[in-house]
Amino acid sequence: MGKVRAHVIIEGRVQGVFFRAHTQDEARRRNVMGWVKNRYDGGVEAVFEGEKEDVQSLIEWCHVGPPYARVTNVKVEWEDYLGEFSDFSITY
């Protein structure tokens, strides 16, 4: 299918519910590389790189998130695949 890169912003009650840690677990389970971090506006931002079906699966997961999260919106911008990551990390 080919490799893709997605820049994702998740809005709602997504901080203080272990969203970043769960995203990291879900990304690693899908062999998706990139990063996730909290935003100052209360949202969560991430970059996902990997096989298209794996990245799409992770984005679908982001619409629900972990227990106690209440996702109200997920914005996705597709970007050119760069292959710059060797793992999935939580950044600050």
N, C-alpha and C positions, 0 to 999 in steps of 0.2 A: 504493500500500500504506500510506503514511503514515509519518511520522517517529516514531522511538522513541529512548529513552535507556536505556542499560544500564550498570550499575556492576559491574565485573568484577574478581575477584581470582584470580590464577593462581599455583598453588603447584607446587613441585618445584625442579629445578635450572634456575632462570630468571634468576639474576643472574650476571654475568660471561660471558654468552653473547650479548651484544648484543640481548637480547630487546626492550628499549625502542626501540632504533633500528629494528629490523625491524618492530615494531608500528607505529611512525610511518610507515614506508614502505608497509606494507600498508593502513593506514588512509587515507593519502592516495590510494593507488591505487583505493580504493573510495569516495572522497569522503565519508569518515566524519570527523567533527570530535570534538574532546575532548582528552584528555591521558592520559599513562601515566607511572608513577613506580615506583621501587623501594620496597619496604616494609622496615621494620626487622626483620621476622621472616623475611626471605629471599625473600618472594614479590614479585609485581609486581601493582600495582593500576592500574586504568584506568577512564575513563568514555568511552563511545562514544555519539555522537549522529549520526543520519542516517536514511536510508530503511531500513525494517525489514529488507529482504533484504540490504542492504549490511552492516548491523550484525551480522546473524546470520552472514553469511559471515566477517566478521572474528572473531567469537567462535569459529566452527569452526576457523579458522586458529590461534587461541590454544591449542586443545587439543593442537596439535603444536608450534607455535612455530618458531623458526629452527633451523638445524643446531646440534648440541651441547646444545640445551635438552632437558630431560627433564620434561615436564609431568605431574604426578601428579593434579592436581585443578583444575577451573575452576568458580568460584562466580559465578553471574549473578543480579543483582537488577534487575528491570525497574522503572524510575522514570518519572515524568512527563517528557515532552519539554519542554525549556526553550529550546532554540535559542540558548544563550549563547556558543557558540564560533564562531570564524571560521576556525579552522585546527586542526591536530592537533599538540600540543606534548609534549615531554618535560619533566616538572617534577621538582622535587627536594624 
